[in-house]
Amino acid sequence: MRLDKFLKVSRLIKRRTVANAVSEMGRVLVNGNAAKPAKQLKVGDIIEIEYSNRTEKIEVIIIPTGNVSVQEASTLYRVIEE
């Protein structure tokens, strides 16, 4: 699954267009490297998202095949640092 779609489906970022913009600005790292929105994710990848006032580090646990419910969204990843 693409990085921008994962960020949207997991509800880490509300909209896919915002996820695209944030990753194009270099504020999203995957395994320590700046990642483009089309980066393909796999289980075990570490994503660092730099918000305006904090940085969040998460580990991908599940790659969904489509959209998921609000209740299931938080089960797709594990927070490492906030």
Helices and strands as residue ranges (DSSP letters): H 3-9, H 16-24, E 28-30, E 33-34, E 46-50, E 55-60, H 70-73, G 74-76, E 77-81
